[in-house]
Structures are given as structure tokens and as C-alpha cells.
Amino acid sequence: MIDKSNINIFRASLIVEELIRNGTDYFCVSPGSRSAPLTVAVARNAEARHIVCFDERGAAFHALGYARATGRPAALICTSGSAAAHYLPAVTEADADMIPMIILSADRPPELLKRGANQTTNQADMFRAFTRDQSNLNISDRGLTHEYILREIDDLYSKSIGNYAGPVHINCMFREPLAPVDDGIEIEISPKLKHWEGSFEPFCSYADVLLTASDEVIETTADILNNSDKTLLIVGHLRDKKAQDFIRKLTKKLNCPVFPDIRSGLRFGENNSDYCSYCDQIFQTTETAVFDTILHIGGNFVSKQLILFLERTAPKNYIHVDNHPLINDPGNLQTMRIESDVSNFCKRINERLKNNKLSELVNLYARQSRLINDTIDSYQVSANSEFIVAKDITQLAETALYSASSMPVRYFDMFAGRADSNLDFAANRGVSGIDGTIASATGFAAGQEKDTCLLIGDLAFIHDLNSLTLIKSIEQNIIIVLINNGGGGIFSHLPIADHEDIFEEYFGTPHNYDFKGTVENFGLKYIKANIGTDFRDTFRKVLSAGESCVI
């Protein structure tokens, strides 16, 4: 039964119940007074799962990580004023990387806005540039029908999870009373609402829309691929793991070189021995072929050398396939953009491809990849360079991996190579911010329902210290591998490093923190290890112990 204590509690309960019926049953709640009706609705709904997050920024990144893992949005709940503003960094990431997210911000009623009332700001338009849609609901207004509120929730939810997934914002204005007290006013229930209450189905359901390319586009694409002398398949970030199997079948037909990004998932698991995991080194140090045709499936990729190679060679045909309308073409190289479900495209194009002869470049790049891998392995024995940690983790981990966005994700992409284990890998590469990395990893672990290893640098760690509290709030273990090189290591790879008069203070940002006391204050285990054998032995012990810690 829906809680009918008063109009605010009743309608907040409608919102929470309708989100659950649509598929969102995970709520990230931050404390606050104005949001009390929404919080009460979550607390009193037996189907609602929740996590309490003191810090709204951490809450939003936790929700982001959860949605990365599950493909379903988590719902964020916060009070009025500046609280929702702390969601903005995660909202920009969700927008850029098309991650579903539901924002439920509580607000003051209309008569208190623009009047200098405490804890008010323009919340209604706060995320306008980054959301798929938004709604400003005066929850306490009795002229607003219950059915309208349910319909708004259904509409916004569908826009969050659609082919062009992303954040949606529902700004809920509440008058007092905010607590579940009887206000003496009867709540009228229409026959339609009574039917909804007993149906356990959304008020209005939306059918999934599968984006498919036309037969003409498929035929044209197949003709290009069948007549290409030198084809290269590059696979970027894949949001749908099911697409991996269809891409593997496609590669057997194409028989061309395949360069999978670390976020494609194709480097992990069996049947990946012919894929090139070291395109960064190959394109940087060796003479490479000029390809007639590039087939780019999925999202963007980490490798800068791959981007430079494509810009340098400007292939005659550059075909990009993904299931959304966003342009992913910083070099303006694409000659054909196909908006289609990736699995559907691969299946249909595969039926029209000739059985191409194995390209000699496949063997060439395979040999070069083995040479690079052997070189890294031999260096790994005595290495004291931080990049080797990414390879260590990939070889030893048995679970999910999350990576910070600066140097760690580049280390994974350049040096981790392949792994036989079916590892789940993720990183915040939409806008590639330094913030919210710990929170994102905790959300990813909760969504995957797997222990997760996070590789992070010291500045990103400092930036998200509050989120260490979330580790104790989830059932999964988080192993944080913290590379402490005393500052911003990525800037030493950029031209600004040549300007010694300003580099160290403004870009290197050195510090002397060792983090032991901080980590232990959050109730976590802290282990110091040196890169190399010491780290590998420590990491194995931590995996065996099955507990959260910071190495």
C-alpha cells in the first residue's frame, strides 16, 4: 500500500514506487530536511534498496558507477539549495558517456523562490545542458493530478535508458509538512490510480526501440569491406557486453587486424590471441600500413597514438558504428556514420561478407605484439616504474577492475596486454575528470555484485577522500591500489614540463602525504608496498584475504 500520511508523502511514494516498477530500485540518499518525503518513501518501500551518502558528489559518482555496471539508472535524492549542485561533475560524465541517471532534487515551493528564502537557488535549470529531459514538479499543488506525476516519471525514465541514454532531472517542490504526519486533508484516489496500485506495473510502459540500419546501408557497407585491400577494425568502448560475441564472429570473416580498446572488453577472456593490444607502441615506433578502410565499432578509445595514426593516414573509407546519435570524430575523418545496435549490425553485415583471405598484417601485428609483450614481461621482473602495476593487476586480478582517468587508464591500455580471465573493466572517460573515482568504483562493485580493484593516483585519491566512507556501506570488497608519486604525474609527459620555472608548483603539485593515517581513520586496512615483487606478493595476499584495503 502507498503511504497516505499526507500529500507530500503520498506523492513521493508514488515517485519511488513508479521508479521501482520501471526498473530502478537502487537509491543513493543524502541527508536533508526538504527531501524528507522522498527519503521516507524509500525507507518505507520494501522493494527499495538504498545507500546513504553524506557527500552528494560522492553519491552521484556512486550512482554513475552502479549504472555503468548494470545498464540501469540509480536514483539520487538530495535536499534543496547547493546540494544538487554537487551532482554536476558526475552529471557531465553521465551525459558525455551516455550513462543513465535519475536525479530527484527536493526544492522549496514556488512562493519561496526568488524571495531571498534560505537554502534556495535556481534548481530547475541546474542541469539543463546535460540532461536528456527535466521536469519541475510542484508536488504539494493539489491541482496537479497523481496520474500526471506517474506519467512524468515514466516518460523521464524512458529517456534516461533509451538509445541516447543519460541523466534526467526531476525537481520536486515541497511545502511543509515534510515529515509523515497527518495534515487532516483527505487524499482522493481515482479508479485509474486504484487499478495502478494493484497492478504492480508502470502507469505507462515504453517499448524498447532497436536501432537498425537499412538494408541499403548494410549492402553498401558490405560492398566497401568486400572490396577493400587493407581493412583495419578498431573497437572502442562497448556499453553492451553481448556485442562482444558478435564482433568476434565478425573478425573471423574480415580476417583483418583488430585493435581493441581496453574498455571494449575484447582483451579479456579466451579467443583474443589475434587481437593487437599494443597499438600505442606499434604506431609510435614502427612503420605501419596505410589502410583503405577503417571500421570503427563502439565508442571512443584511450590511445593517443591511434588517433594520431588515423589523422596522419586519412583512410579513404572510415565507417563508424554505434547505437546513438552523438558524433565521435575529433579528427573529422569519418566518411560514413551508422547509427545502429552494434550486435544487430555485426550479425547482418557478417551474413554479407566474403570469407576474406587472412591479411598478412594480422601476422605482422601479432608478431610485433608478442615482441612488445615479451619485452614488458622481461622488464616486469626488475621494474621500478609505475606503469608495470597495471600489467600486474591484470594478470593477477580475478574480479572487476576500475581505473582512474589520468595515467592509470593509459597504463592499462598501453601495458596490460591480454588476460584469460573474464575481467570487467571500467573508467570514467566521458569527460575524463579526476573527481569521484573512488565513489564510482564502489558503485561499479555494487552494481556488478563483485569485489573490485581500483587503480588510482594520489591526486585523484585526495580529490575523493570522502568516498572512502562508501566502502563500508557496500557488501563487496574494494582493493584500492594507490600509486603515490607525490603529485600530478601526467603533466610530466606534456610540453609544459619543459618550463621549469612554473612546472613544479603549478602542475606537478608536489606533496608529502603517505595516507596511512587517513586510510586507517576511515576504518580501512593500509599496506605499503614497493613496485615489483613486493607489490605482486602483497596483492596476492590481499586477494586471498578477501577484505577491503588500500595498497
LOFIMI-398749 format. One record per residue (C-alpha): x, y, z. Coordinates in nm, 3 decimals. Example, Ala and Ser with C-alpha at 12.3 -4.5 7.8 and 13.67 -1.06 7.14 Angstrom:
<dolums>
<dolum <1.230; -0.450; 0.780>>
<dolum <1.367; -0.106; 0.714>>
</dolums>
This chain:
<dolums>
<dolum <0.000; 0.000; 0.000>>
<dolum <0.113; 0.353; -0.080>>
<dolum <0.177; 0.571; 0.230>>
<dolum <-0.107; 0.827; 0.257>>
<dolum <0.018; 1.022; 0.562>>
<dolum <-0.014; 1.347; 0.367>>
<dolum <0.004; 1.473; 0.009>>
<dolum <0.384; 1.509; 0.010>>
<dolum <0.449; 1.161; 0.148>>
<dolum <0.186; 1.008; -0.080>>
<dolum <0.323; 1.161; -0.398>>
<dolum <0.685; 1.094; -0.304>>
<dolum <0.579; 0.733; -0.251>>
<dolum <0.422; 0.732; -0.598>>
<dolum <0.751; 0.852; -0.748>>
<dolum <0.964; 0.592; -0.569>>
<dolum <0.719; 0.310; -0.645>>
<dolum <0.698; 0.405; -1.013>>
<dolum <1.076; 0.415; -1.047>>
<dolum <1.094; 0.067; -0.894>>
<dolum <0.829; -0.062; -1.134>>
<dolum <1.026; 0.077; -1.427>>
<dolum <1.348; -0.090; -1.313>>
<dolum <1.527; 0.145; -1.073>>
<dolum <1.528; 0.000; -0.722>>
<dolum <1.864; 0.143; -0.606>>
<dolum <1.856; 0.484; -0.435>>
<dolum <2.153; 0.700; -0.331>>
<dolum <2.018; 0.912; -0.046>>
<dolum <2.193; 1.216; 0.101>>
<dolum <2.065; 1.360; 0.431>>
<dolum <1.844; 1.670; 0.423>>
<dolum <1.517; 1.816; 0.551>>
<dolum <1.340; 1.929; 0.233>>
<dolum <1.393; 1.586; 0.077>>
<dolum <1.236; 1.406; 0.376>>
<dolum <0.925; 1.290; 0.183>>
<dolum <1.143; 1.117; -0.078>>
<dolum <1.367; 0.965; 0.188>>
<dolum <1.065; 0.837; 0.383>>
<dolum <0.926; 0.686; 0.063>>
<dolum <1.248; 0.492; 0.005>>
<dolum <1.276; 0.384; 0.370>>
<dolum <0.919; 0.250; 0.377>>
<dolum <0.919; 0.071; 0.043>>
<dolum <1.015; -0.293; 0.092>>
<dolum <1.142; -0.321; -0.267>>
<dolum <1.375; -0.020; -0.246>>
<dolum <1.746; -0.076; -0.189>>
<dolum <1.948; 0.222; -0.074>>
<dolum <2.284; 0.360; 0.028>>
<dolum <2.321; 0.670; 0.244>>
<dolum <2.589; 0.907; 0.112>>
<dolum <2.692; 1.205; 0.326>>
<dolum <2.853; 1.376; 0.027>>
<dolum <2.632; 1.450; -0.275>>
<dolum <2.926; 1.449; -0.514>>
<dolum <3.026; 1.102; -0.398>>
<dolum <2.662; 0.991; -0.419>>
<dolum <2.638; 1.095; -0.783>>
<dolum <2.959; 0.918; -0.883>>
<dolum <2.848; 0.608; -0.692>>
<dolum <2.526; 0.616; -0.895>>
<dolum <2.733; 0.658; -1.210>>
<dolum <2.945; 0.352; -1.132>>
<dolum <2.635; 0.149; -1.050>>
<dolum <2.474; 0.236; -1.383>>
<dolum <2.796; 0.152; -1.570>>
<dolum <2.780; -0.195; -1.421>>
<dolum <2.409; -0.266; -1.461>>
<dolum <2.290; -0.051; -1.752>>
<dolum <2.009; 0.069; -1.523>>
<dolum <1.996; 0.412; -1.360>>
<dolum <2.027; 0.458; -0.987>>
<dolum <1.817; 0.737; -0.836>>
<dolum <1.978; 1.025; -0.649>>
<dolum <1.793; 1.202; -0.367>>
<dolum <1.909; 1.531; -0.214>>
<dolum <1.775; 1.836; -0.035>>
<dolum <1.737; 2.192; -0.164>>
<dolum <1.999; 2.464; -0.213>>
<dolum <2.356; 2.381; -0.309>>
<dolum <2.313; 2.006; -0.253>>
<dolum <2.214; 1.921; -0.609>>
<dolum <2.497; 2.135; -0.747>>
<dolum <2.741; 1.876; -0.616>>
<dolum <2.593; 1.627; -0.863>>
<dolum <2.714; 1.832; -1.161>>
<dolum <3.058; 1.668; -1.222>>
<dolum <2.902; 1.321; -1.234>>
<dolum <2.613; 1.450; -1.445>>
<dolum <2.856; 1.583; -1.708>>
<dolum <3.029; 1.243; -1.716>>
<dolum <2.695; 1.061; -1.747>>
<dolum <2.594; 1.294; -2.029>>
<dolum <2.918; 1.254; -2.225>>
<dolum <2.941; 0.876; -2.179>>
<dolum <2.565; 0.814; -2.209>>
<dolum <2.519; 0.663; -1.862>>
<dolum <2.158; 0.656; -1.733>>
<dolum <2.092; 0.854; -1.414>>
<dolum <1.782; 0.975; -1.228>>
<dolum <1.815; 1.296; -1.022>>
<dolum <1.544; 1.362; -0.761>>
<dolum <1.622; 1.700; -0.608>>
<dolum <1.395; 1.845; -0.340>>
<dolum <1.316; 2.215; -0.366>>
<dolum <1.133; 2.493; -0.183>>
<dolum <0.780; 2.575; -0.306>>
<dolum <0.733; 2.843; -0.576>>
<dolum <0.632; 3.117; -0.329>>
<dolum <0.975; 3.095; -0.159>>
<dolum <1.182; 3.112; -0.477>>
<dolum <1.342; 3.443; -0.584>>
<dolum <1.245; 3.594; -0.248>>
<dolum <1.569; 3.552; -0.056>>
<dolum <1.442; 3.248; 0.134>>
<dolum <1.709; 3.035; 0.297>>
<dolum <1.862; 2.744; 0.108>>
<dolum <1.720; 2.833; -0.234>>
<dolum <1.873; 2.861; -0.580>>
<dolum <1.761; 2.804; -0.939>>
<dolum <1.748; 2.426; -0.925>>
<dolum <1.504; 2.376; -1.209>>
<dolum <1.758; 2.468; -1.476>>
<dolum <2.070; 2.347; -1.298>>
<dolum <2.145; 2.057; -1.534>>
<dolum <1.962; 2.174; -1.847>>
<dolum <2.268; 2.149; -2.074>>
<dolum <2.347; 1.791; -1.968>>
<dolum <2.016; 1.610; -1.926>>
<dolum <1.801; 1.423; -2.173>>
<dolum <1.496; 1.592; -2.020>>
<dolum <1.380; 1.752; -1.697>>
<dolum <1.062; 1.821; -1.504>>
<dolum <0.977; 2.076; -1.237>>
<dolum <0.702; 1.923; -1.021>>
<dolum <0.514; 2.125; -0.760>>
<dolum <0.439; 1.816; -0.555>>
<dolum <0.225; 1.996; -0.296>>
<dolum <-0.003; 2.152; -0.559>>
<dolum <-0.340; 1.974; -0.539>>
<dolum <-0.425; 2.096; -0.888>>
<dolum <-0.161; 1.855; -1.016>>
<dolum <-0.307; 1.509; -1.067>>
<dolum <-0.145; 1.194; -0.932>>
<dolum <-0.170; 1.042; -1.279>>
<dolum <0.030; 1.329; -1.429>>
<dolum <0.314; 1.268; -1.183>>
<dolum <0.327; 0.897; -1.267>>
<dolum <0.325; 0.973; -1.639>>
<dolum <0.613; 1.219; -1.598>>
<dolum <0.821; 0.957; -1.416>>
<dolum <0.757; 0.702; -1.690>>
<dolum <0.848; 0.949; -1.964>>
<dolum <1.168; 1.067; -1.800>>
<dolum <1.276; 0.716; -1.711>>
<dolum <1.238; 0.604; -2.073>>
<dolum <1.455; 0.895; -2.187>>
<dolum <1.725; 0.806; -1.936>>
<dolum <1.762; 0.447; -2.058>>
<dolum <1.696; 0.496; -2.430>>
<dolum <1.945; 0.455; -2.713>>
<dolum <2.073; 0.803; -2.628>>
<dolum <2.093; 0.725; -2.256>>
<dolum <2.187; 0.984; -1.996>>
<dolum <2.075; 1.182; -1.691>>
<dolum <1.725; 1.313; -1.631>>
<dolum <1.631; 1.565; -1.363>>
<dolum <1.309; 1.565; -1.159>>
<dolum <1.295; 1.872; -0.935>>
<dolum <1.034; 1.817; -0.660>>
<dolum <0.898; 2.125; -0.481>>
<dolum <0.756; 2.054; -0.134>>
<dolum <0.561; 2.270; 0.109>>
<dolum <0.553; 2.165; 0.473>>
<dolum <0.475; 1.927; 0.636>>
<dolum <0.778; 1.729; 0.524>>
<dolum <0.753; 1.455; 0.786>>
<dolum <0.498; 1.170; 0.761>>
<dolum <0.238; 1.342; 0.979>>
<dolum <-0.138; 1.360; 0.919>>
<dolum <-0.228; 1.701; 0.777>>
<dolum <-0.601; 1.633; 0.807>>
<dolum <-0.668; 1.656; 0.432>>
<dolum <-0.813; 1.352; 0.257>>
<dolum <-0.630; 1.218; -0.049>>
<dolum <-0.864; 1.126; -0.333>>
<dolum <-0.789; 0.807; -0.527>>
<dolum <-0.936; 0.775; -0.876>>
<dolum <-1.039; 0.435; -1.019>>
<dolum <-0.747; 0.456; -1.260>>
<dolum <-0.500; 0.511; -0.976>>
<dolum <-0.659; 0.233; -0.774>>
<dolum <-0.610; -0.001; -1.070>>
<dolum <-0.243; 0.109; -1.098>>
<dolum <-0.187; 0.047; -0.727>>
<dolum <-0.292; -0.316; -0.760>>
<dolum <-0.127; -0.385; -1.096>>
<dolum <0.241; -0.380; -0.996>>
<dolum <0.315; -0.244; -1.347>>
<dolum <0.425; 0.105; -1.456>>
<dolum <0.142; 0.351; -1.524>>
<dolum <0.266; 0.376; -1.884>>
<dolum <0.522; 0.136; -2.027>>
<dolum <0.757; 0.216; -2.315>>
<dolum <0.862; -0.046; -2.567>>
<dolum <1.234; -0.086; -2.639>>
<dolum <1.337; 0.057; -2.975>>
<dolum <1.608; -0.137; -3.158>>
<dolum <1.808; 0.087; -3.389>>
<dolum <1.877; -0.096; -3.714>>
<dolum <2.048; 0.022; -4.028>>
<dolum <1.855; -0.008; -4.355>>
<dolum <1.925; -0.295; -4.594>>
<dolum <2.072; -0.043; -4.836>>
<dolum <2.323; 0.081; -4.578>>
<dolum <2.421; -0.277; -4.487>>
<dolum <2.469; -0.367; -4.854>>
<dolum <2.678; -0.054; -4.917>>
<dolum <2.896; -0.121; -4.614>>
<dolum <2.946; -0.487; -4.707>>
<dolum <3.045; -0.384; -5.059>>
<dolum <3.308; -0.144; -4.924>>
<dolum <3.452; -0.409; -4.691>>
<dolum <3.447; -0.682; -4.956>>
<dolum <3.644; -0.463; -5.198>>
<dolum <3.893; -0.317; -4.952>>
<dolum <4.255; -0.429; -4.995>>
<dolum <4.357; -0.328; -4.643>>
<dolum <4.094; -0.310; -4.369>>
<dolum <4.150; -0.228; -4.002>>
<dolum <3.889; -0.297; -3.733>>
<dolum <3.912; -0.079; -3.424>>
<dolum <3.676; -0.145; -3.134>>
<dolum <3.618; 0.133; -2.885>>
<dolum <3.423; 0.142; -2.564>>
<dolum <3.138; -0.112; -2.572>>
<dolum <2.841; -0.045; -2.346>>
<dolum <2.674; -0.377; -2.428>>
<dolum <2.878; -0.686; -2.339>>
<dolum <2.657; -0.900; -2.564>>
<dolum <2.809; -0.723; -2.864>>
<dolum <3.149; -0.879; -2.793>>
<dolum <3.050; -1.223; -2.924>>
<dolum <2.907; -1.075; -3.246>>
<dolum <3.227; -0.875; -3.301>>
<dolum <3.439; -1.188; -3.250>>
<dolum <3.239; -1.364; -3.522>>
<dolum <3.280; -1.062; -3.749>>
<dolum <3.659; -1.063; -3.707>>
<dolum <3.677; -1.423; -3.833>>
<dolum <3.507; -1.316; -4.154>>
<dolum <3.707; -0.997; -4.204>>
<dolum <4.043; -1.164; -4.126>>
<dolum <4.196; -0.819; -4.076>>
<dolum <4.396; -0.663; -3.791>>
<dolum <4.187; -0.582; -3.481>>
<dolum <4.282; -0.312; -3.230>>
<dolum <4.051; -0.333; -2.925>>
<dolum <4.049; -0.051; -2.671>>
<dolum <4.090; -0.150; -2.307>>
<dolum <3.722; -0.059; -2.248>>
<dolum <3.595; -0.283; -2.528>>
<dolum <3.628; -0.592; -2.307>>
<dolum <3.775; -0.787; -2.600>>
<dolum <4.117; -0.816; -2.438>>
<dolum <3.980; -1.025; -2.154>>
<dolum <3.875; -1.388; -2.179>>
<dolum <3.951; -1.655; -2.434>>
<dolum <3.966; -1.625; -2.816>>
<dolum <4.158; -1.299; -2.823>>
<dolum <4.507; -1.414; -2.920>>
<dolum <4.494; -1.247; -3.264>>
<dolum <4.393; -0.908; -3.130>>
<dolum <4.659; -0.639; -3.102>>
<dolum <4.674; -0.494; -2.751>>
<dolum <4.974; -0.270; -2.812>>
<dolum <4.869; -0.034; -3.090>>
<dolum <5.011; 0.262; -2.897>>
<dolum <5.364; 0.122; -2.915>>
<dolum <5.325; -0.006; -3.272>>
<dolum <5.201; 0.322; -3.413>>
<dolum <5.463; 0.516; -3.221>>
<dolum <5.773; 0.311; -3.305>>
<dolum <5.725; 0.118; -3.629>>
<dolum <5.632; 0.180; -3.990>>
<dolum <5.266; 0.089; -4.030>>
<dolum <5.043; 0.019; -4.324>>
<dolum <4.810; 0.270; -4.482>>
<dolum <4.461; 0.124; -4.468>>
<dolum <4.193; 0.167; -4.733>>
<dolum <3.912; 0.118; -4.486>>
<dolum <3.870; 0.170; -4.113>>
<dolum <3.572; 0.000; -3.948>>
<dolum <3.525; 0.161; -3.608>>
<dolum <3.273; -0.010; -3.380>>
<dolum <3.172; 0.130; -3.044>>
<dolum <3.276; 0.444; -2.862>>
<dolum <3.599; 0.636; -2.820>>
<dolum <3.939; 0.491; -2.735>>
<dolum <4.220; 0.577; -2.498>>
<dolum <4.522; 0.550; -2.729>>
<dolum <4.650; 0.888; -2.845>>
<dolum <4.884; 0.722; -3.095>>
<dolum <4.589; 0.552; -3.262>>
<dolum <4.418; 0.889; -3.302>>
<dolum <4.735; 1.043; -3.445>>
<dolum <4.779; 0.749; -3.683>>
<dolum <4.426; 0.788; -3.819>>
<dolum <4.476; 1.162; -3.868>>
<dolum <4.812; 1.103; -4.035>>
<dolum <4.692; 0.841; -4.283>>
<dolum <4.338; 0.972; -4.352>>
<dolum <4.186; 0.646; -4.487>>
<dolum <3.963; 0.654; -4.792>>
<dolum <3.677; 0.492; -4.600>>
<dolum <3.614; 0.546; -4.229>>
<dolum <3.293; 0.377; -4.114>>
<dolum <3.177; 0.429; -3.757>>
<dolum <2.901; 0.217; -3.600>>
<dolum <2.736; 0.283; -3.263>>
<dolum <2.386; 0.288; -3.118>>
<dolum <2.347; 0.661; -3.051>>
<dolum <2.342; 0.989; -3.244>>
<dolum <2.649; 1.153; -3.088>>
<dolum <2.941; 1.234; -3.316>>
<dolum <3.267; 1.067; -3.212>>
<dolum <3.506; 1.205; -3.472>>
<dolum <3.755; 1.461; -3.332>>
<dolum <3.966; 1.447; -3.648>>
<dolum <3.669; 1.483; -3.887>>
<dolum <3.779; 1.166; -4.067>>
<dolum <3.460; 0.962; -4.085>>
<dolum <3.302; 0.906; -4.425>>
<dolum <3.002; 0.705; -4.302>>
<dolum <2.825; 0.714; -3.965>>
<dolum <2.584; 0.426; -3.897>>
<dolum <2.350; 0.459; -3.600>>
<dolum <2.261; 0.101; -3.518>>
<dolum <2.252; -0.156; -3.244>>
<dolum <2.605; -0.300; -3.258>>
<dolum <2.505; -0.666; -3.225>>
<dolum <2.241; -0.630; -3.492>>
<dolum <2.482; -0.457; -3.730>>
<dolum <2.756; -0.719; -3.683>>
<dolum <2.514; -1.007; -3.737>>
<dolum <2.368; -0.861; -4.056>>
<dolum <2.697; -0.744; -4.209>>
<dolum <2.856; -1.080; -4.131>>
<dolum <2.598; -1.253; -4.349>>
<dolum <2.701; -1.041; -4.647>>
<dolum <3.079; -1.054; -4.616>>
<dolum <3.304; -1.274; -4.824>>
<dolum <3.540; -1.510; -4.645>>
<dolum <3.838; -1.284; -4.686>>
<dolum <4.187; -1.425; -4.705>>
<dolum <4.385; -1.374; -4.388>>
<dolum <4.563; -1.039; -4.413>>
<dolum <4.941; -1.062; -4.384>>
<dolum <4.914; -0.765; -4.149>>
<dolum <4.738; -0.984; -3.892>>
<dolum <5.051; -1.198; -3.857>>
<dolum <5.278; -0.894; -3.868>>
<dolum <5.097; -0.714; -3.586>>
<dolum <5.067; -1.040; -3.391>>
<dolum <5.445; -1.084; -3.405>>
<dolum <5.504; -0.724; -3.303>>
<dolum <5.255; -0.757; -3.017>>
<dolum <5.429; -1.071; -2.889>>
<dolum <5.764; -0.893; -2.903>>
<dolum <5.628; -0.596; -2.709>>
<dolum <5.462; -0.827; -2.457>>
<dolum <5.782; -1.026; -2.405>>
<dolum <5.977; -0.704; -2.358>>
<dolum <5.732; -0.582; -2.095>>
<dolum <5.737; -0.922; -1.922>>
<dolum <6.116; -0.923; -1.904>>
<dolum <6.115; -0.568; -1.773>>
<dolum <5.845; -0.661; -1.523>>
<dolum <6.085; -0.877; -1.324>>
<dolum <6.301; -0.590; -1.204>>
<dolum <6.094; -0.284; -1.297>>
<dolum <6.055; 0.013; -1.069>>
<dolum <5.820; 0.203; -1.300>>
<dolum <5.459; 0.257; -1.202>>
<dolum <5.313; 0.153; -1.539>>
<dolum <5.405; -0.209; -1.465>>
<dolum <5.145; -0.216; -1.185>>
<dolum <4.865; -0.218; -1.445>>
<dolum <5.003; -0.537; -1.600>>
<dolum <5.048; -0.695; -1.257>>
<dolum <4.686; -0.624; -1.164>>
<dolum <4.551; -0.752; -1.496>>
<dolum <4.744; -1.078; -1.466>>
<dolum <4.656; -1.140; -1.100>>
<dolum <4.304; -0.999; -1.056>>
<dolum <4.009; -1.234; -1.050>>
<dolum <3.731; -0.979; -1.048>>
<dolum <3.626; -0.635; -1.174>>
<dolum <3.871; -0.353; -1.245>>
<dolum <3.811; 0.022; -1.222>>
<dolum <4.064; 0.277; -1.334>>
<dolum <4.123; 0.643; -1.262>>
<dolum <4.110; 0.860; -1.573>>
<dolum <4.455; 1.014; -1.587>>
<dolum <4.766; 0.795; -1.615>>
<dolum <4.615; 0.468; -1.475>>
<dolum <4.376; 0.411; -1.768>>
<dolum <4.661; 0.484; -2.010>>
<dolum <4.878; 0.229; -1.826>>
<dolum <4.606; -0.033; -1.862>>
<dolum <4.558; 0.046; -2.231>>
<dolum <4.930; 0.055; -2.318>>
<dolum <5.084; -0.212; -2.095>>
<dolum <4.824; -0.451; -1.952>>
<dolum <4.807; -0.665; -2.265>>
<dolum <4.559; -0.955; -2.268>>
<dolum <4.420; -1.169; -1.988>>
<dolum <4.249; -1.509; -1.994>>
<dolum <4.019; -1.409; -1.707>>
<dolum <3.684; -1.253; -1.797>>
<dolum <3.752; -0.926; -1.619>>
<dolum <3.500; -0.642; -1.616>>
<dolum <3.680; -0.313; -1.680>>
<dolum <3.553; 0.044; -1.648>>
<dolum <3.679; 0.402; -1.624>>
<dolum <3.525; 0.748; -1.633>>
<dolum <3.631; 0.853; -1.982>>
<dolum <3.331; 1.064; -2.084>>
<dolum <3.486; 1.392; -1.973>>
<dolum <3.783; 1.213; -1.811>>
<dolum <3.767; 1.404; -1.484>>
<dolum <3.988; 1.344; -1.184>>
<dolum <3.694; 1.355; -0.945>>
<dolum <3.470; 1.087; -0.798>>
<dolum <3.687; 0.789; -0.885>>
<dolum <3.661; 0.607; -0.551>>
<dolum <3.285; 0.661; -0.540>>
<dolum <3.250; 0.537; -0.898>>
<dolum <3.440; 0.218; -0.813>>
<dolum <3.214; 0.149; -0.515>>
<dolum <2.905; 0.194; -0.734>>
<dolum <3.054; -0.033; -1.000>>
<dolum <3.124; -0.302; -0.738>>
<dolum <2.770; -0.276; -0.600>>
<dolum <2.622; -0.299; -0.950>>
<dolum <2.842; -0.589; -1.059>>
<dolum <2.800; -0.756; -0.722>>
<dolum <3.170; -0.835; -0.740>>
<dolum <3.479; -0.737; -0.546>>
<dolum <3.657; -0.463; -0.741>>
<dolum <4.015; -0.344; -0.773>>
<dolum <4.070; 0.028; -0.831>>
<dolum <4.396; 0.168; -0.969>>
<dolum <4.427; 0.536; -0.880>>
<dolum <4.688; 0.811; -0.847>>
<dolum <4.748; 1.022; -0.540>>
<dolum <4.580; 1.344; -0.660>>
<dolum <4.262; 1.162; -0.768>>
<dolum <4.268; 0.984; -0.431>>
<dolum <4.294; 1.315; -0.241>>
<dolum <4.015; 1.457; -0.456>>
<dolum <3.770; 1.186; -0.343>>
<dolum <3.871; 1.108; 0.016>>
<dolum <3.513; 1.148; 0.143>>
<dolum <3.409; 0.849; -0.066>>
<dolum <3.618; 0.612; 0.146>>
<dolum <3.309; 0.612; 0.369>>
<dolum <3.115; 0.432; 0.094>>
<dolum <3.342; 0.126; 0.107>>
<dolum <3.196; 0.030; 0.445>>
<dolum <2.843; 0.080; 0.308>>
<dolum <2.854; -0.188; 0.038>>
<dolum <2.880; -0.565; 0.064>>
<dolum <3.164; -0.600; -0.186>>
<dolum <3.533; -0.556; -0.113>>
<dolum <3.726; -0.270; -0.272>>
<dolum <4.101; -0.308; -0.317>>
<dolum <4.248; 0.034; -0.389>>
<dolum <4.593; 0.028; -0.546>>
<dolum <4.719; 0.381; -0.486>>
<dolum <5.019; 0.497; -0.687>>
<dolum <5.174; 0.770; -0.474>>
<dolum <5.429; 0.953; -0.687>>
<dolum <5.397; 1.276; -0.492>>
<dolum <5.191; 1.481; -0.737>>
<dolum <5.045; 1.510; -1.084>>
<dolum <5.248; 1.262; -1.286>>
<dolum <5.063; 1.309; -1.614>>
<dolum <5.187; 1.664; -1.660>>
<dolum <5.549; 1.546; -1.685>>
<dolum <5.452; 1.392; -2.022>>
<dolum <5.328; 1.725; -2.159>>
<dolum <5.519; 2.021; -2.311>>
<dolum <5.459; 2.232; -2.001>>
<dolum <5.714; 2.013; -1.818>>
<dolum <5.992; 2.189; -2.012>>
<dolum <5.917; 2.516; -1.832>>
<dolum <6.090; 2.456; -1.501>>
<dolum <6.007; 2.797; -1.352>>
<dolum <5.637; 2.714; -1.330>>
<dolum <5.602; 2.339; -1.374>>
<dolum <5.662; 2.200; -1.026>>
<dolum <5.447; 2.439; -0.822>>
<dolum <5.154; 2.480; -1.060>>
<dolum <5.139; 2.144; -1.241>>
<dolum <5.349; 1.887; -1.055>>
<dolum <5.176; 1.996; -0.730>>
<dolum <5.410; 1.801; -0.500>>
<dolum <5.301; 1.683; -0.154>>
<dolum <5.439; 1.468; 0.126>>
<dolum <5.129; 1.266; 0.219>>
<dolum <5.164; 0.893; 0.286>>
<dolum <4.787; 0.841; 0.352>>
<dolum <4.831; 0.577; 0.624>>
<dolum <4.661; 0.776; 0.900>>
<dolum <4.384; 0.896; 0.670>>
<dolum <4.301; 0.547; 0.544>>
<dolum <4.301; 0.398; 0.894>>
<dolum <4.077; 0.679; 1.022>>
<dolum <3.818; 0.555; 0.773>>
<dolum <3.847; 0.206; 0.925>>
<dolum <4.032; 0.056; 0.630>>
<dolum <4.347; -0.153; 0.621>>
<dolum <4.657; 0.017; 0.482>>
<dolum <4.954; -0.174; 0.338>>
<dolum <5.263; -0.010; 0.192>>
<dolum <5.437; -0.198; -0.090>>
<dolum <5.710; -0.126; -0.341>>
<dolum <5.656; -0.170; -0.714>>
<dolum <5.763; -0.513; -0.840>>
<dolum <5.779; -0.841; -0.650>>
<dolum <5.676; -0.677; -0.322>>
<dolum <5.354; -0.543; -0.474>>
<dolum <5.270; -0.868; -0.652>>
<dolum <5.313; -1.069; -0.332>>
<dolum <5.107; -0.815; -0.138>>
<dolum <4.831; -0.811; -0.398>>
<dolum <4.804; -1.191; -0.394>>
<dolum <4.773; -1.191; -0.015>>
<dolum <4.505; -0.922; -0.021>>
<dolum <4.306; -1.115; -0.282>>
<dolum <4.327; -1.428; -0.067>>
<dolum <4.227; -1.241; 0.249>>
<dolum <3.905; -1.117; 0.089>>
<dolum <3.889; -0.776; 0.255>>
<dolum <3.888; -0.412; 0.153>>
<dolum <4.215; -0.228; 0.185>>
<dolum <4.442; 0.036; 0.036>>
<dolum <4.779; -0.077; -0.100>>
</dolums>
